[in-house]
């Protein structure tokens, strides 16, 4: 039996090599497929591997009459309708480990840039100025870093912060304090984190509880002069409230790589605001990460289609509907 794997987005050749090793798979991977092209092709696909360029919504999933697997080459599955997938018996899997280091390193890079005004200094010099006094910053040593969300990425950020002799505190209701203590992280309540942290970095998923968790009320609990980094999900921040906090001087600055709507609109309150560093969702954009997530997604598909083995399942309720492959 031959399974058809559709890949509408660009993936690294290493991922295609993984798929090509299985005689049971036929692969279609033109790259940069338009929405209508993907809709037309998915009816014959047993599996689809996507990145952020493709939205697997209810329409696309319903069009995939043979679809068994959606593999997301990346962590976030915001572009996948999990309820629709479950209703149609489609297993959704992601690759949470592939871009961990790239995202953690980028987060730390944003923190350093924010502490030392590196982008602003570069822009000033490019414009012909030599103004050293305008861009004075702060050291990381001795400062307290508050990490919201202590999964893979949050823990890697913590390692780097500890190496810089920062005090690391964290909030994550799903991780035991003892496990964090062994990593040099003090588990605290969210309010305690807000009150103690000099820098706050966000590494949470967006849920009903975390959506717009950075807002006027939470900012009021923070230390004056706090700096906020977000390379996780844009919807964790109420943009207007954070912009006001910066204008009021309560928040010293922010570094943002993600936005609630991407690309952000031209009138976004934080894009271009003084003391804010904005980047276009670059955290996982390294050649290393793209190879890792592509290869991991490809292997997930091979295992799922040929042996009925599923890992990193994002909609576990669907597994009751999934039949093991014959043979």
N, C-alpha and C positions, 0 to 999 in steps of 0.2 A: 504493500500500500504506500502510495506517495502522498505526502502532505505539501500543500502550497503555503509558502511564507511570503507575505507582502511587507515590504519595507519602504514606506512613502517618504521618509526623511533620510537625510544623509547619515550614514554610519561609517565607522572606520573599516578599512579593508580587513583588518584582523577579525572583525565580527563576521564578515562574509566568509572568511576562511573557515571559521568554526562551523558554520552552517553547511558549507560545501563538503565537509568530511562525511556527512551522513547521506547515504544513498536514498534514504526515505524522504528527503526534502527536495522540493523544487522552489527556487527563490526568485522573486521579482523585486529588484531594488534599483529603480531608475533614479531615485533621489529627487528631492524638491518637487514632489507631486502636488498638484493643485487639488483643492477640495473636490471638485467634480471628477477628477481623474481617480482619486482614491475611492470615492463612492462607486464609481463604475467598476473598479477592479476588485473591491473587497468581497463581492459576492462569491468569488471562487477561492477565497483565502481561508485556510484553516487557522492561521496565526498571523498576527500583525505586530511588527516591532516599530515603536514610535518614539520620537523625542518630543520636544515642546512644540514643534511646528505643526503637528497634527492633533486635532481634537477628536477624541473618540467619544462622541456624544451619542445620545439615543438613536439619532438618525443613522449614524455610521454603523453602530452596533447592529441595528435592525437590518441594515443592508447586507451585513455579513452573515448570510444564512447558514454558512458552514463554519462560522468562526468559533473556535474553541479557546483561543488564548490571545490576550493582549499583553505584550511585554513592553514596559516603559523603560527605556534606556536613560535612567535618571532616578532621582528619589521621589519627587513630587508627582502625584497622580491627579492634580487639579484639572488636568485636561482630559480626564477619563470619567465618564458617568458610571460610577460603581454600581449604583442601583440598577441601571439598565443592563449592565453586564451580568449582574447576578440574576436578573429576571430571565435573561436569554441563555443562562448556563455557561457564560464565558468567564474564564479565570483571568484575573488581572494580577500581574506580577511586576515588581519594580526592582531596581538595583541600588539598594541603599548604601552599599559599601564602595561603589566605584569612584565616586567623586568626593569622598570624605576628606582626604588630605588636601585636595585642591581648594575646597571650600573653606576648610579650617585655615589654611595658609592665607587665602584671600581675606578672610575675616580679620586675621591678625595684621595683614597689610593695611586694611582700612583703619584699624585702631591706631597703628603707628602714624599713618598719614593724618588722621584726625588730631592726634596728640601734638604733632609737630608742624601742622599746616603745610605739608609738602606740596600738594597740588597748587595751593594758592601762591606759594613762593615760586614755583616753576612758572606759573602763568604771569606773575609780576615781572620776573626776569625776562621772559620772552617778549614782554611789552616794553622793554628798555629800561625798567626801573631797577634800582639797587636799594631796597628798603628792608634792611635786616630787622629793624625794630618793630615793624608792622606784623611780623609773623612769629613772634615768640610763642613757645609752646610749653608743654609739661612733660616730665619724665614718666615712664610707666613704672619704674622701680618704686616700691612702697605704696603704690595706689591699689585700690580694691576693685577687682573686676567681678561684676555680677553676671552670671550666665543663666539665662532663662531657657531651660531645655538641655538636658545632659545625656543625650544620645551619643552616637558616634562622633558627630561633628563638635558638639559642645565639649566633649571630653578631650578631643584633640586640641581645641582652642585652649582649654585649661592647662594642658601640658606645656604649651608654648608660653602661656602667661606665667606659670610657675618658674620656667627657665629665665624669665625676665624679672624675677623676684617680686612679682605681684602677689597680693593676697587674693585668693579665689574663693568666692562664695557662689552658691548655686541654688536654683529652685527647680525642682522636678518632682511632682507628686508620685511618679511611678518608679522612682529609684530610691533604694534604702540608703539611709545616712551612712551606714557602715561601709557600703560599697564606695561611696564618694570619699569618705575619710581616707580610705586606703590610697586614693589618688591625689590626696592633698587638697580636696575640695570640702568646704564646710557647707552642709545643707542647711538652708534657712527658709523662712517663710517669704512669700513674695513681697509683703510689706517691709520686712526686714531688709531684703535685698535692695528695694527702692531707697530705703533710708541710709544705707551704708555704702553703696557702690559709687565709685568715681567714674567708672565706665560700665555700661550695660550692653551686653550683646545678646541678640535674640536667636534662638535655635529651636523654636517650637513649631508644631503644625498649627494650622488655623482650625479652630473648633468654635463652638458657640461661646465657650469660656474665654478663649484667647483672642478672638477677633477684636481688633481695636483696643487691645489691652494697654497699649501706650496711648493714653488720653489725658485730658485735663486733670482728672482726678488722680491718676497714678503719677503724673508729672509733679503734682503738688506735694506728693510724698517723697520725692527724690531730693537728694542733696543739690544745693545751688551749685552750678558749674558742672553738672553731670554731662557726660558725653555718651551718645547712643549709637550703636552699630546694628544694622539689620542686613544680613545676607541670607535670610531664611524665606520669609513670606511677607509681601507688602501689606497684606490685610491685617497684620499684627499691629499696625500703627494707624491711629487717626491722624491723617496728614495735617489737617487744619490745626488741631490741638498742638501737635509737635511744633509746627511752624510758629504758632503763637508763643509757645514756651521759649523758643529760640529768640524771637523778637523781644520778649520781655526780659531776656538775660538770665532766666532760671536755668535753661539748658545751654551749655557752652557751645555745643555743636552736635552734628549727626553725620554719619556716613552710611549711605544707602545704596544697595545694589539691586534691590527688588522693590516693586511698586504694586499697589492693589490692581491697577490696570496697566498692562504693558503693551506698547510703550506708553509712558505717562503722557497725559495731555500737556499742551504747551503752557497752560495756566496752572499747572501743578504747583501747590503752595510751597513745596520744598525744593523743587528743581531750580537752581540758580540763586537760591537764598544764601546770603552771607553766612559763613560758618557751617555750610552743609557741603559734603562731598557726595556727588552723584555719579554712579557708574551704571552701564546698561546690562545688568544681569550677567556679570562676568565670572562669578565665583567658581563655576565648574568648567570654565572655558580654558582648559589646558589640554594639550595633546594627550597627556597621560590619562586624564580623567575620561576623555572621549573614547580612548581605546578601552579603558577599563569597563565603562558602562556598556559599550557596544558588545564587547566579548561576553560580559556577564548576561546581558539580555539574550544574546544568541544561544548561550548554553542553557538558559532557562527554557527557551523554546524547544531546543533539541530534546531535553529531558522530558518536558511535558508531553510532546507529541509522540515520542518513540517509546517511552517507558511509563508514562502516567505519573511521573514524579514532579511535584510542584513545590517550589520554594518562594519565599518572599511574597506570599499571596496577600493581596490587599483587600479582597472580598471573601474571607474564609467561608462565609455561609454558602457560597456557590459549590463548595467541594462535595456537598451531599448530592448534587445534581450531576456530577461529573462521572462518566463511566471510564473505566480503565481501558486503554487501547488493547485490541486483540493481539494475541501472539506474544 
